[in-house]
């Protein structure tokens, strides 16, 4: 929506003599406005170059599944004949370890979107974390390997690493969280300083004929208002995701330690015998939570399990239960479920933040909405930097004009 500049001037001219121009004029002289303007300007300028990269990489990651499929990086398995039983998990692990002799299994990953395959993470002997793990994808019905690249080495995997931690690990994640926090401050301060000015204007008003800078500022305010909720959501969830590794370490140091203390002394010593089968462990965990399915099985001795128990992550059947998983601690000797543990609130927040951040839970329409909002925000970021830069020549010109007038006098 546009409106000629003279209509605004006429509105001002019709104001009765002696009346104040109001709230915005008085507000610009207040301390709150000056602080808000300083915060909006400098948090925006500092975050701008990093936020531009995050917007571009984030847009690509919204469509990472489609990109991987188009580039041929998605693993495919032929559909099994009807009635074909699944192979025992022990055979699947054996097939995976045959691909990388000398390595040992750390975890089994079950993909709900591709139930025909299992990913086995293999690590060097003695390793307890996923650092340096080799993923091997196995057909659940044939027990054969499926050609699949390491997801961290694909184009979208590299872009995800850039987006998540700038190739710097935990320090990069925290730096990204700082950028997201600066964006949150910039958005909130923008509402504070621009709110009084747009309150009396029609929504979407783009004023013409009063200079390019005013038109760009109206665009800045309009698109900022349209995307404000989305930008706050994505930035706030970006902060929580940046703290995800720290939240996980807190869980390891508190809840996992409590589980180990409560149940670590129970169960059979794994060195004394074969213990329960992997299928029995998985079945016991799912029987303890009817309707829930296994998403991940972590071997005993990993950084996320006790020395005597499998840690089985279970996802619910519907709604929000599909996101924040619950943990089944299953004895490796006899497949007895020692405890079903719920996630602490900070890990629940982290789990719920991921789909909200990437917009990957509502199909193509939501992906397109997320993309549009990302590019609007990309424009606002560049437009805001231009508005700041465009003021500088005008200030110098005014100063020079003032000096010339003084010399003439």
VENHUZI-V607072 format. One record per residue. N is the residue number from 1. RES is the residue in three letters. PHI is phi in degrees with one decimal (none if undefined). Layout:
n: [N,N]
res: [RES,RES]
phi: [PHI,PHI]
//
This chain:
n: [1,2,3,4,5,6,7,8,9,10,11,12,13,14,15,16,17,18,19,20,21,22,23,24,25,26,27,28,29,30,31,32,33,34,35,36,37,38,39,40,41,42,43,44,45,46,47,48,49,50,51,52,53,54,55,56,57,58,59,60,61,62,63,64,65,66,67,68,69,70,71,72,73,74,75,76,77,78,79,80,81,82,83,84,85,86,87,88,89,90,91,92,93,94,95,96,97,98,99,100,101,102,103,104,105,106,107,108,109,110,111,112,113,114,115,116,117,118,119,120,121,122,123,124,125,126,127,128,129,130,131,132,133,134,135,136,137,138,139,140,141,142,143,144,145,146,147,148,149,150,151,152,153,154,155,156,157,158,159,160,161,162,163,164,165,166,167,168,169,170,171,172,173,174,175,176,177,178,179,180,181,182,183,184,185,186,187,188,189,190,191,192,193,194,195,196,197,198,199,200,201,202,203,204,205,206,207,208,209,210,211,212,213,214,215,216,217,218,219,220,221,222,223,224,225,226,227,228,229,230,231,232,233,234,235,236,237,238,239,240,241,242,243,244,245,246,247,248,249,250,251,252,253,254,255,256,257,258,259,260,261,262,263,264,265,266,267,268,269,270,271,272,273,274,275,276,277,278,279,280,281,282,283,284,285,286,287,288,289,290,291,292,293,294,295,296,297,298,299,300,301,302,303,304,305,306,307,308,309,310,311,312,313,314,315,316,317,318,319,320,321,322,323,324,325,326,327,328,329,330,331,332,333,334,335,336,337,338,339,340,341,342,343,344,345,346,347,348,349,350,351,352,353,354,355,356,357,358,359,360,361,362,363,364,365,366,367,368,369,370,371,372,373,374,375,376,377,378,379,380,381,382,383,384,385,386,387,388,389,390,391,392,393,394,395,396,397,398,399,400,401,402,403,404,405,406,407,408,409]
res: [UNK,UNK,UNK,UNK,UNK,UNK,UNK,UNK,UNK,UNK,UNK,UNK,UNK,UNK,UNK,UNK,UNK,UNK,UNK,UNK,UNK,UNK,UNK,UNK,UNK,UNK,UNK,UNK,UNK,UNK,UNK,UNK,UNK,UNK,UNK,UNK,UNK,UNK,UNK,UNK,UNK,UNK,UNK,UNK,UNK,UNK,UNK,UNK,UNK,UNK,UNK,UNK,UNK,UNK,UNK,UNK,UNK,UNK,UNK,UNK,UNK,UNK,UNK,UNK,UNK,UNK,UNK,UNK,UNK,UNK,UNK,UNK,UNK,UNK,UNK,UNK,UNK,UNK,UNK,UNK,UNK,UNK,UNK,UNK,UNK,UNK,UNK,UNK,UNK,UNK,UNK,UNK,UNK,UNK,UNK,UNK,UNK,UNK,UNK,UNK,UNK,UNK,UNK,UNK,UNK,UNK,UNK,UNK,UNK,UNK,UNK,UNK,UNK,UNK,UNK,UNK,UNK,UNK,UNK,UNK,UNK,UNK,UNK,UNK,UNK,UNK,UNK,UNK,UNK,UNK,UNK,UNK,UNK,UNK,UNK,UNK,UNK,UNK,UNK,UNK,UNK,UNK,UNK,UNK,UNK,UNK,UNK,UNK,UNK,UNK,UNK,UNK,UNK,UNK,UNK,UNK,UNK,UNK,UNK,UNK,UNK,UNK,UNK,UNK,UNK,UNK,UNK,UNK,UNK,UNK,UNK,UNK,UNK,UNK,UNK,UNK,UNK,UNK,UNK,UNK,UNK,UNK,UNK,UNK,UNK,UNK,UNK,UNK,UNK,UNK,UNK,UNK,UNK,UNK,UNK,UNK,UNK,UNK,UNK,UNK,UNK,UNK,UNK,UNK,UNK,UNK,UNK,UNK,UNK,UNK,UNK,UNK,UNK,UNK,UNK,UNK,UNK,UNK,UNK,UNK,UNK,UNK,UNK,UNK,UNK,UNK,UNK,UNK,UNK,UNK,UNK,UNK,UNK,UNK,UNK,UNK,UNK,UNK,UNK,UNK,UNK,UNK,UNK,UNK,UNK,UNK,UNK,UNK,UNK,UNK,UNK,UNK,UNK,UNK,UNK,UNK,UNK,UNK,UNK,UNK,UNK,UNK,UNK,UNK,UNK,UNK,UNK,UNK,UNK,UNK,UNK,UNK,UNK,UNK,UNK,UNK,UNK,UNK,UNK,UNK,UNK,UNK,UNK,UNK,UNK,UNK,UNK,UNK,UNK,UNK,UNK,UNK,UNK,UNK,UNK,UNK,UNK,UNK,UNK,UNK,UNK,UNK,UNK,UNK,UNK,UNK,UNK,UNK,UNK,UNK,UNK,UNK,UNK,UNK,UNK,UNK,UNK,UNK,UNK,UNK,UNK,UNK,UNK,UNK,UNK,UNK,UNK,UNK,UNK,UNK,UNK,UNK,UNK,UNK,UNK,UNK,UNK,UNK,UNK,UNK,UNK,UNK,UNK,UNK,UNK,UNK,UNK,UNK,UNK,UNK,UNK,UNK,UNK,UNK,UNK,UNK,UNK,UNK,UNK,UNK,UNK,UNK,UNK,UNK,UNK,UNK,UNK,UNK,UNK,UNK,UNK,UNK,UNK,UNK,UNK,UNK,UNK,UNK,UNK,UNK,UNK,UNK,UNK,UNK,UNK,UNK,UNK,UNK,UNK,UNK,UNK,UNK,UNK,UNK,UNK,UNK,UNK,UNK,UNK,UNK,UNK,UNK,UNK,UNK,UNK,UNK,UNK,UNK,UNK]
phi: [none,-124.9,-148.0,-59.1,-65.4,-66.0,-67.0,-67.5,-63.6,-65.1,-60.8,-68.5,-67.0,-78.8,-66.8,-56.5,-58.2,88.2,-85.5,-80.4,-79.9,91.2,-61.6,-56.4,-64.0,-66.2,-67.1,-67.1,-94.1,-81.5,-67.2,-61.7,-66.0,-63.3,-66.4,-61.6,-65.8,-62.7,-63.3,-62.3,-67.9,-82.3,-65.8,-66.2,-68.1,-67.4,-79.1,-52.1,-63.0,-71.1,-67.8,-60.6,-64.5,-64.2,-64.8,-67.5,-66.6,-64.0,-63.0,-63.7,-69.0,-57.8,-108.6,-63.3,-65.9,-65.2,-67.2,-61.1,-65.0,-66.8,-87.9,81.1,-96.3,-91.1,-75.5,-123.5,-131.7,-67.4,-65.3,-73.8,-66.0,-56.2,85.7,-68.9,-77.4,-73.6,-72.5,-57.9,-62.7,-64.1,-67.4,-64.2,-66.5,-62.4,-64.9,-70.5,-68.1,-67.7,-73.2,-130.3,-58.5,94.4,-97.7,-127.9,-73.0,-110.8,-158.6,-119.3,-112.3,-110.7,-98.3,-65.5,-76.5,-135.4,-68.0,-81.9,-138.5,-129.2,-104.4,-104.8,-92.2,-108.3,-129.5,-67.7,-54.4,91.2,-71.3,-116.5,-121.2,-86.2,-62.9,77.9,-69.0,-109.5,-84.0,-124.0,-96.1,-123.6,-71.0,-69.9,-100.1,-111.6,73.3,-107.0,-75.8,-113.8,-62.3,-154.6,-74.0,-63.8,-59.0,-76.3,-102.1,-77.0,-55.6,-70.5,-66.5,-65.9,-64.9,-62.2,-62.8,-61.3,-66.8,-84.2,-145.6,57.6,63.6,-119.1,69.3,-59.6,-57.9,-66.7,-61.6,-66.0,-62.9,-63.5,-64.2,-64.5,-60.2,-62.4,-66.2,-60.8,-65.9,-60.2,-62.8,-62.1,-66.6,-65.6,-66.1,-63.9,-62.9,-64.7,-86.2,-94.5,-52.8,-62.2,-80.7,-96.1,-63.9,-92.9,-101.8,-65.1,-63.8,87.4,-65.0,-118.6,-79.9,-109.7,76.7,-124.4,104.2,-66.4,-65.2,-67.2,-64.2,-66.8,-67.0,-63.6,-62.7,-59.5,-68.7,-66.9,-67.5,-63.4,-67.2,-63.4,-99.8,-57.8,-60.7,-63.7,-64.6,-64.7,-62.1,-67.0,-69.4,-64.8,-68.7,-63.6,-64.1,-66.4,-67.9,-65.1,-92.2,-61.0,-64.9,-66.1,-61.3,-66.5,-66.4,-63.7,-63.0,-61.9,-78.4,-116.9,-67.0,-65.7,-64.0,-64.8,-62.9,-65.9,-68.8,-78.8,-125.9,-63.0,-84.8,-94.6,96.8,-87.9,-67.9,-61.7,-73.1,-88.7,-178.6,-69.6,74.4,-76.1,-74.0,-62.2,-64.7,-67.9,-62.3,-64.2,-64.1,-66.0,-64.0,-71.6,-69.3,-72.9,-131.7,-56.2,89.8,-90.7,-123.8,-76.7,-106.8,-153.7,-120.1,-106.5,-69.1,-58.8,88.8,-76.8,-70.0,-121.4,-147.0,-84.6,-76.0,-122.8,-131.3,-77.3,-102.4,-112.7,-90.8,-114.8,-109.4,-74.1,-80.7,-158.6,58.6,-66.3,-65.0,-76.7,-102.3,-79.1,-74.3,-115.3,-114.8,-105.4,-96.4,-115.9,-63.2,-73.6,-85.8,-129.0,60.6,-85.5,-79.0,-77.4,-166.7,-106.2,-110.9,-89.3,-74.8,-66.6,-58.4,-70.0,-78.1,-62.3,-60.0,-63.5,-64.4,-74.2,-70.8,-61.9,-66.0,-66.5,-72.6,-97.8,62.5,-107.1,-121.3,-126.8,77.3,-62.3,-57.0,-68.6,-61.7,-66.5,-63.1,-61.0,-65.1,-59.8,-64.2,-63.0,-75.5,-61.3,-66.2,-60.3,-64.3,-61.5,-63.3,-66.6,-63.3,-65.7,-63.9,-65.8,-60.3,-67.1,-67.8,-68.0,-74.5,-65.4,-60.8,-63.6,-64.6,-66.2,-62.7,-63.3,-65.4,-65.4,-63.0,-65.6,-67.1,-65.6,-65.0,-65.8,-66.6,-64.5,-66.8]
//
